[in-house]
């Protein structure tokens, strides 16, 4: 004796309708909407009645085709992910032409973060020089060393 509920039997006219609509290239979700039911019920009906499901087609989910697309309102990380998707991981500095660095970044040139053509691949050293971060680091080191000297007096 088997346990569990008996498989649901669907009326022939509904099975025929699902089969006809699916043959017309409607998706399971579209069929469910038309028959006022859920996609899961349509999927179950198809499985139980031997209606072969199509392989889901690849959809273009890049850029504006993505439901989560924020456009120019995207954050810092999203802009950089766009760069990596468009250009790949940088392997050469556009400023000093080195290929020996361990770290490469995409440096924004003018502050137009949404424009992917406004970036250049740079080694970390050139990027920091471009952004004047080295001056800030030296300044902070001087500040910190001054505090240590004052604390020791």
Phi, psi and omega in degrees: 000131180272152178258162178099173182283156176288147177299142180294136175256126181262142178300144184303321182295329178286317178300315179297321180294316178298315179299316181295313181294321180292324177294337178273016178069023172282151177278165177300321180294318178295320178296315180300319180296318181292325181267005178058050178217197181253160178297324181296322178293319178297316179300314179298315179301314180297318180296315183288337182250015172070023176276112185291127179280144176284156173287132181299131181285144175293135179246147176283110182251017183269146175061227186293346178283349180272135182296336181267007182299130180247355178061228182288351180269006180292162181272178182305310183296322180295320178297320180288326175296323176299319179298314180295324178292322183279320189243348183081183181283129181292142180232001181212139179280131180283348182265303184257359178063017179286146173239011185264350185288152175276335184230131174235144179232160167265118181262130177281135188271323188232359182095001175271080188294331182285343182269109184289346177276359182261026181233150173230142174285130180224149170292161184302320181298311179295324179297314181294321177297318179299320181272003182061028180285331180297320177300318179295322180294314178300317180300316180293321179298317178298318180297314182292319180293327176296322179293321181294319179295320180291326181288332182280346183283000000 
